[in-house]
Each structure stands twice: as C-alpha cells, then as structure tokens.
Amino acid sequence: MNTHVDEAALVDFTLRLIAQQSLSGQEDGVAKLVKAEMERLGMETFVDEWGNVTGVVDAGPGPVVLLDSHMDTVGVTDPSQWSHAASGERMGDRIYGRGAMDMKGPLAASMYGVAMLKGELRRGKVVVSASVAEELVEGPALVHVAQRIHPDRVIICEATGLRLNVGQRGRAEICVEVFGKPTHSSRPELGINAVERMADIIQALRQVSVPEHPVLGQGVLVLTDILSRPYPGLSVVPDYCVATFDRRTLPGEREEDVLRPVQEVVKKVLAGTGARGNVGIAKDDFFTYTGYAVSAPNFAPAWYVGSEDVGVQQALAGLRNAGITPQVAHYAFCTNGSGTAGQLGIPTLGFGPGEESLAHRIDEYVEIDELVQAAEGYASIVREWMGGRE
C-alpha cells in the first residue's frame, strides 16, 4: 500500500506534460503521455472517440468516483514576457509554465493520487479523466465520459489552492443580431442602420437586472464583442450587426431564463424601427484532435452543493486525514462541473493545487508542495467516499 506520493516522479511528469504544447484540438501529444503514464502506474486505460483519456483502478462492485482534468491549455502570445520558461521550468519549490495549474499539474496529481489506491481499495471503481477542449466549451467532453462510466461522485481537479469548492456560476454566450437595410451613407434616412439600433440595445441591456446567489454572488451580463457588415463600411450604412454578451448564470437558471430578458429588450428597442432582431445561445463547432466533429451550445449551467451535504463532509474529513486543513469555497470561473453537476445532476466538488487567479496569466505556476498534498488529498477523499480503509 502506497502511503506517500513519489514527489520526484510527480514533478518530472508534470514538467513533461507542460513541455508538450496542447492547444484545444491539439491535445494528441499530451494524450499519449497521459495514457503511457497511466499504464505505468498500473491503470487500465481507454481513449474514446473524442480523444478523452481515462485510467481506471477497479476493485469490483461499489461506488464509482470520477476525477477530471482537461488536457488543453490557452496559448502563449509572447514567451519573451515570461520570467520563466513557458514550456516548463522548475525554480526552487515551484513549477512554472503554461498549464502548470490550468491544469497539467492537477492532472498529474490526480493520476498519482489515484495510483496510491491500487491494491488498497476493496470495492468500487476510481476513474481519472483527461478530457479535451474545455478551454473551448465547458462540460460536453466530460459529459461524454460520464455517460459512459456513470459515476456516483465527481471531483473537478481545477485549482482551488487546496480548498474544497462546492459550486460555481455558469456561463452562457448570448448572440444578439440586428438586421437593417443598407443605403449610401449620404442618405441615411433611406436605410436602417443596424449598428445604431444595436447601440440602443446595448444601452438598454445595461439596465437589465440579474439575479444574485447568497454564496456564489451576482450574475453577470457584459458585452464582449461586436461586429458589423460591410466592413470597412465605405459610404454605406451597415445592414447587419452582431454583439456577443457573456452571461454568468446562477444555479437553476436555464437557457430560456437567460434569453427571455434579452429578447424582451431587443423586441422593445426595435419596435417601429423597421429593423429585425434575433437572440440566441452561440454554438461551438470544432473538431477534436481525433477528427471527431463536435457541435455544442455555449451554455454551461451553474451548480452548488451545500456545506451540510454528506459527500462534502466526507470529503472534508478525507482532507483532514491527509493533513490538509480544509476550507470550503467556490470557483469564480466556469469548469467541466457544469456538465456533471449542472447538466447531469451528479454530485460534484472541486479540489486541486494552484491558485485560480493564476489561470491564463504570464508566469503561471504551481507550488510543488501543493502538487504532493493534492495527490494525497485525492486519495484520501476517495477513501472516505468508499467507506474508509479496510
């Protein structure tokens, strides 16, 4: 029975993951590393048609626990701005590099933590998932994994600073389109200016109230981009304009809930103008690295588990057994938990090494001590959920 993680091997594997670039849709190199390391650690592996890699420690009938980390990262626009190598570098007690905490470090920690349980578990199954394309759209890839393995509980391994996260706001990408009528810009009265009508809509939407959650905080509706045609508009009034809004959602809100207030504003603003409007949830269409075509609405539901939940209390006990003083918190950003908790209703918690505030930033890093503690924390949480040591 392994009681402590192999720190040197964990650090080495984390650095190897970081060194292998893995933008969304290009995770194949990391997937190969993950599959090989899972097998070296004694797990049964499987790669599905999306390219998600799973490793399993199976002790027979009993609860099924799933730990998920995504393999893809955002890019590095200018490596020269980094004080340490964006491709991975150990400096003292830290590992720097793109993906150090988002989330190649957590992925490595989850694999090494679950490997500690091999030969110890007397019932149940633990699955480590290395999923694709989370940076494009949160949830669908993990839903695909969960629908195959049917977990009873899920741990999202995104960075929490070793806190136990019990929820997150969700995210909806809302597209507002305005269709006008073109004319020569010297005679604007003969056309319908789609950009001007959109400006009126944007101003009106700033007055729309959004709900608030006592723990997760305020919902958000914020403009993120705007485009018009023709561009450049040389002596012509634009006949089309599209604006995108980021709507951070709260538990219980569905697509129709976030669309309805926007639809009402658009209808009111455009009434009598001759312009036509459309409001909808944006869709993400992409191919995974295996060539699998994905089309998914960009709507990731919020989720929240109360601190009094039995699974939360067991997880807290597990962390204490691993020598971690646990604090209950929640994510500020969106995670794959939108799929398992928000969409499928599977009890889901978040726990991982690294600070959430470092995501997508220059000089991203993770503390090595947190990597080790996280690995041992994962193993200890699973033990509690499986009924403790036998």
C-alpha positions, 0 to 999 in steps of 0.5 A: 500500500502506497502511503506517500506520493513519489514527489520526484516522479510527480514533478518530472511528469508534470514538467513533461506534460507542460513541455508538450504544447496542447492547444484545444484540438491539439491535445494528441501529444499530451494524450499519449503521455497521459495514457503511457503514464497511466499504464505505468502506474498500473491503470487500465486505460481507454481513449474514446472517440473524442480523444478523452483519456481515462485510467481506471483502478477497479476493485469490483462492485461499489461506488464509482468516483470520477476525477477530471482534468482537461488536457488543453491549455490557452496559448502563449502570445509572447514567451519573451514576457515570461520570467520563466520558461513557458514550456516548463521550468522548475525554480526552487519549490515551484513549477512554472509554465503554461498549464502548470495549474490550468491544469497539467499539474492537477492532472498529474496529481490526480493520476498519482493520487489515484495510483496510491489506491491500487491494491488498497481499495476493496470495492468500487471503481476510481476513474481519472479523466483527461478530457479535451477542449474545455478551454473551448466549451465547458462540460460536453467532453466530460459529459461524454465520459460520464455517460459512459462510466456513470459515476456516483461522485465527481471531483473537478481537479481545477485549482482551488489552492487546496480548498474544497469548492462546492459550486460555481456560476455558469456561463452562457454566450448570448448572440444578439443580431440586428438586421437593417437595410443598407443605403449610401451613407449620404442618405441615411434616412433611406436605410436602417442602420443596424449598428445604431439600433444595436447601440440602443440595445446595448444601452438598454441591456445595461439596465437589465437586472440579474439575479444574485446567489447568497454564496456564489454572488451576482450574475453577470451580463457584459458585452464582449464583442461586436461586429458589423457588415460591410466592413470597412463600411465605405459610404454605406450604412451597415445592414447587419450587426452582431454583439456577443454578451457573456452571461454568468448564470446562477444555479437553476437558471436555464437557457430560456431564463437567460434569453427571455430578458434579452429578447424582451429588450431587443423586441422593445428597442426595435419596435417601429424601427423597421429593423429585425432582431434575433437572440440566441445561445452561440454554438461551438463547432470544432473538431477534436484532435481525433477528427471527431466533429463536435457541435455544442451550445455555449451554455454551461449551467451553474451548480452548488452543493451545500456545506451540510451535504454528506459527500462534502463532509466526507470529503472534508474529513478525507482532507483532514486525514491527509493533513490538509486543513480544509476550507470550503469555497467556490470557483469564480470561473466556469469548469467541466462541473457544469456538465456533471453537476449542472447538466447531469445532476451528479454530485460534484466538488472541486479540489486541486493545487494552484491558485485560480487567479493564476489561470491564463496569466504570464508566469503561471505556476504551481507550488510543488508542495501543493502538487504532493498534498493534492495527490494525497488529498485525492486519495484520501477523499476517495477513501472516505467516499468508499467507506474508509480503509479496510 
